[in-house]
Amino acid sequence: MLPGFIAREVMVDLVWVLERAYGFSRAEVAGALESLLSAAGIDVAAADDVGQGLFR
């Protein structure tokens, strides 16, 4: 598997699309982001900030 990188701006856009376009609840968005954070080979910019935001 090739390594990947997800920029902070992409994470923000992803949340917007999941909520607005697909009607995801906050819990569903959190689950999707948590899956990305724990995926092997994917480096998420500001992963600590994203992780903290999930558990507010």
N, CA, C and O atoms as a GROMACS GRO file, in nm:
protein
  224
    1MET      N    1   0.085  -0.118   0.000
    1MET     CA    2   0.000   0.000   0.000
    1MET      C    3   0.089   0.124   0.000
    1MET      O    4   0.188   0.130   0.074
    2LEU      N    5   0.055   0.219  -0.081
    2LEU     CA    6   0.128   0.344  -0.087
    2LEU      C    7   0.087   0.434   0.029
    2LEU      O    8  -0.030   0.436   0.068
    3PRO      N    9   0.184   0.507   0.086
    3PRO     CA   10   0.147   0.599   0.194
    3PRO      C   11   0.065   0.715   0.140
    3PRO      O   12   0.075   0.750   0.022
    4GLY      N   13  -0.016   0.772   0.225
    4GLY     CA   14  -0.099   0.885   0.184
    4GLY      C   15  -0.090   0.998   0.283
    4GLY      O   16  -0.049   0.978   0.398
    5PHE      N   17  -0.127   1.116   0.240
    5PHE     CA   18  -0.128   1.234   0.326
    5PHE      C   19  -0.259   1.307   0.305
    5PHE      O   20  -0.303   1.326   0.192
    6ILE      N   21  -0.322   1.348   0.415
    6ILE     CA   22  -0.446   1.424   0.409
    6ILE      C   23  -0.422   1.558   0.479
    6ILE      O   24  -0.394   1.562   0.599
    7ALA      N   25  -0.434   1.666   0.404
    7ALA     CA   26  -0.414   1.800   0.459
    7ALA      C   27  -0.532   1.841   0.547
    7ALA      O   28  -0.642   1.789   0.534
    8ARG      N   29  -0.506   1.936   0.635
    8ARG     CA   30  -0.609   1.986   0.727
    8ARG      C   31  -0.730   2.039   0.649
    8ARG      O   32  -0.844   2.015   0.687
    9GLU      N   33  -0.704   2.110   0.540
    9GLU     CA   34  -0.813   2.167   0.460
    9GLU      C   35  -0.901   2.058   0.399
    9GLU      O   36  -1.022   2.075   0.384
   10VAL      N   37  -0.840   1.947   0.364
   10VAL     CA   38  -0.916   1.834   0.309
   10VAL      C   39  -1.006   1.775   0.417
   10VAL      O   40  -1.119   1.736   0.388
   11MET      N   41  -0.957   1.768   0.540
   11MET     CA   42  -1.039   1.716   0.650
   11MET      C   43  -1.160   1.807   0.673
   11MET      O   44  -1.271   1.759   0.695
   12VAL      N   45  -1.138   1.938   0.668
   12VAL     CA   46  -1.248   2.033   0.685
   12VAL      C   47  -1.351   2.014   0.574
   12VAL      O   48  -1.471   2.010   0.601
   13ASP      N   49  -1.305   2.003   0.451
   13ASP     CA   50  -1.396   1.981   0.338
   13ASP      C   51  -1.469   1.848   0.352
   13ASP      O   52  -1.588   1.839   0.320
   14LEU      N   53  -1.399   1.746   0.397
   14LEU     CA   54  -1.461   1.615   0.415
   14LEU      C   55  -1.577   1.622   0.513
   14LEU      O   56  -1.684   1.566   0.488
   15VAL      N   57  -1.556   1.690   0.625
   15VAL     CA   58  -1.662   1.705   0.724
   15VAL      C   59  -1.782   1.776   0.662
   15VAL      O   60  -1.896   1.733   0.681
   16TRP      N   61  -1.757   1.883   0.590
   16TRP     CA   62  -1.865   1.958   0.527
   16TRP      C   63  -1.944   1.870   0.431
   16TRP      O   64  -2.067   1.868   0.435
   17VAL      N   65  -1.875   1.797   0.345
   17VAL     CA   66  -1.941   1.712   0.246
   17VAL      C   67  -2.020   1.600   0.314
   17VAL      O   68  -2.134   1.573   0.276
   18LEU      N   69  -1.961   1.537   0.414
   18LEU     CA   70  -2.032   1.428   0.481
   18LEU      C   71  -2.160   1.479   0.549
   18LEU      O   72  -2.262   1.411   0.546
   19GLU      N   73  -2.152   1.597   0.611
   19GLU     CA   74  -2.270   1.652   0.679
   19GLU      C   75  -2.374   1.706   0.581
   19GLU      O   76  -2.492   1.672   0.590
   20ARG      N   77  -2.330   1.790   0.489
   20ARG     CA   78  -2.424   1.862   0.402
   20ARG      C   79  -2.472   1.779   0.284
   20ARG      O   80  -2.591   1.776   0.255
   21ALA      N   81  -2.381   1.713   0.217
   21ALA     CA   82  -2.418   1.640   0.095
   21ALA      C   83  -2.475   1.502   0.125
   21ALA      O   84  -2.567   1.456   0.057
   22TYR      N   85  -2.419   1.437   0.228
   22TYR     CA   86  -2.461   1.300   0.256
   22TYR      C   87  -2.547   1.287   0.381
   22TYR      O   88  -2.595   1.178   0.411
   23GLY      N   89  -2.567   1.395   0.454
   23GLY     CA   90  -2.655   1.393   0.569
   23GLY      C   91  -2.604   1.313   0.688
   23GLY      O   92  -2.683   1.265   0.769
   24PHE      N   93  -2.473   1.298   0.699
   24PHE     CA   94  -2.416   1.225   0.812
   24PHE      C   95  -2.443   1.300   0.942
   24PHE      O   96  -2.440   1.424   0.945
   25SER      N   97  -2.470   1.226   1.047
   25SER     CA   98  -2.481   1.285   1.181
   25SER      C   99  -2.340   1.313   1.232
   25SER      O  100  -2.242   1.268   1.173
   26ARG      N  101  -2.331   1.387   1.342
   26ARG     CA  102  -2.199   1.415   1.402
   26ARG      C  103  -2.130   1.285   1.441
   26ARG      O  104  -2.008   1.272   1.426
   27ALA      N  105  -2.206   1.189   1.493
   27ALA     CA  106  -2.148   1.061   1.532
   27ALA      C  107  -2.093   0.986   1.411
   27ALA      O  108  -1.987   0.924   1.419
   28GLU      N  109  -2.164   0.992   1.299
   28GLU     CA  110  -2.117   0.925   1.177
   28GLU      C  111  -1.992   0.992   1.122
   28GLU      O  112  -1.900   0.925   1.076
   29VAL      N  113  -1.989   1.125   1.127
   29VAL     CA  114  -1.870   1.198   1.082
   29VAL      C  115  -1.752   1.162   1.171
   29VAL      O  116  -1.642   1.136   1.122
   30ALA      N  117  -1.774   1.160   1.301
   30ALA     CA  118  -1.667   1.124   1.395
   30ALA      C  119  -1.615   0.984   1.366
   30ALA      O  120  -1.494   0.962   1.371
   31GLY      N  121  -1.703   0.891   1.336
   31GLY     CA  122  -1.661   0.755   1.304
   31GLY      C  123  -1.576   0.750   1.178
   31GLY      O  124  -1.477   0.677   1.172
   32ALA      N  125  -1.615   0.827   1.078
   32ALA     CA  126  -1.538   0.831   0.953
   32ALA      C  127  -1.400   0.891   0.976
   32ALA      O  128  -1.300   0.839   0.926
   33LEU      N  129  -1.394   1.000   1.052
   33LEU     CA  130  -1.265   1.063   1.081
   33LEU      C  131  -1.177   0.972   1.167
   33LEU      O  132  -1.056   0.964   1.145
   34GLU      N  133  -1.237   0.905   1.262
   34GLU     CA  134  -1.162   0.812   1.346
   34GLU      C  135  -1.103   0.699   1.262
   34GLU      O  136  -0.990   0.656   1.287
   35SER      N  137  -1.177   0.652   1.165
   35SER     CA  138  -1.126   0.548   1.075
   35SER      C  139  -1.006   0.598   0.995
   35SER      O  140  -0.908   0.526   0.978
   36LEU      N  141  -1.013   0.722   0.948
   36LEU     CA  142  -0.900   0.780   0.875
   36LEU      C  143  -0.778   0.795   0.964
   36LEU      O  144  -0.666   0.766   0.923
   37LEU      N  145  -0.800   0.841   1.087
   37LEU     CA  146  -0.689   0.862   1.180
   37LEU      C  147  -0.618   0.731   1.214
   37LEU      O  148  -0.497   0.730   1.238
   38SER      N  149  -0.692   0.623   1.217
   38SER     CA  150  -0.633   0.495   1.257
   38SER      C  151  -0.588   0.410   1.138
   38SER      O  152  -0.533   0.301   1.158
   39ALA      N  153  -0.610   0.457   1.018
   39ALA     CA  154  -0.572   0.380   0.898
   39ALA      C  155  -0.420   0.376   0.884
   39ALA      O  156  -0.351   0.477   0.899
   40ALA      N  157  -0.370   0.258   0.855
   40ALA     CA  158  -0.226   0.240   0.835
   40ALA      C  159  -0.184   0.308   0.705
   40ALA      O  160  -0.252   0.297   0.603
   41GLY      N  161  -0.072   0.376   0.710
   41GLY     CA  162  -0.017   0.436   0.589
   41GLY      C  163  -0.074   0.570   0.551
   41GLY      O  164  -0.038   0.626   0.448
   42ILE      N  165  -0.164   0.624   0.633
   42ILE     CA  166  -0.220   0.755   0.603
   42ILE      C  167  -0.176   0.853   0.711
   42ILE      O  168  -0.200   0.833   0.830
   43ASP      N  169  -0.110   0.959   0.667
   43ASP     CA  170  -0.065   1.065   0.757
   43ASP      C  171  -0.164   1.180   0.747
   43ASP      O  172  -0.185   1.236   0.639
   44VAL      N  173  -0.225   1.214   0.860
   44VAL     CA  174  -0.323   1.321   0.863
   44VAL      C  175  -0.259   1.444   0.926
   44VAL      O  176  -0.208   1.438   1.038
   45ALA      N  177  -0.261   1.556   0.854
   45ALA     CA  178  -0.207   1.681   0.908
   45ALA      C  179  -0.286   1.719   1.032
   45ALA      O  180  -0.409   1.710   1.034
   46ALA      N  181  -0.216   1.761   1.136
   46ALA     CA  182  -0.278   1.803   1.262
   46ALA      C  183  -0.367   1.694   1.319
   46ALA      O  184  -0.476   1.721   1.370
   47ALA      N  185  -0.320   1.570   1.312
   47ALA     CA  186  -0.399   1.456   1.360
   47ALA      C  187  -0.439   1.471   1.506
   47ALA      O  188  -0.548   1.432   1.544
   48ASP      N  189  -0.351   1.529   1.588
   48ASP     CA  190  -0.384   1.549   1.729
   48ASP      C  191  -0.502   1.644   1.745
   48ASP      O  192  -0.590   1.621   1.827
   49ASP      N  193  -0.503   1.751   1.666
   49ASP     CA  194  -0.614   1.846   1.671
   49ASP      C  195  -0.744   1.781   1.627
   49ASP      O  196  -0.849   1.803   1.687
   50VAL      N  197  -0.737   1.702   1.522
   50VAL     CA  198  -0.856   1.633   1.472
   50VAL      C  199  -0.907   1.536   1.578
   50VAL      O  200  -1.027   1.530   1.606
   51GLY      N  201  -0.816   1.460   1.638
   51GLY     CA  202  -0.854   1.365   1.743
   51GLY      C  203  -0.919   1.433   1.861
   51GLY      O  204  -1.018   1.382   1.914
   52GLN      N  205  -0.865   1.546   1.904
   52GLN     CA  206  -0.924   1.620   2.016
   52GLN      C  207  -1.062   1.672   1.980
   52GLN      O  208  -1.152   1.672   2.064
   53GLY      N  209  -1.079   1.717   1.857
   53GLY     CA  210  -1.208   1.767   1.813
   53GLY      C  211  -1.316   1.660   1.811
   53GLY      O  212  -1.434   1.690   1.826
   54LEU      N  213  -1.276   1.536   1.791
   54LEU     CA  214  -1.373   1.426   1.787
   54LEU      C  215  -1.437   1.402   1.923
   54LEU      O  216  -1.551   1.355   1.931
   55PHE      N  217  -1.365   1.432   2.028
   55PHE     CA  218  -1.412   1.396   2.162
   55PHE      C  219  -1.454   1.518   2.243
   55PHE      O  220  -1.446   1.515   2.366
   56ARG      N  221  -1.498   1.623   2.177
   56ARG     CA  222  -1.552   1.741   2.247
   56ARG      C  223  -1.689   1.715   2.296
   56ARG      O  224  -1.751   1.802   2.358
   0.00000   0.00000   0.00000
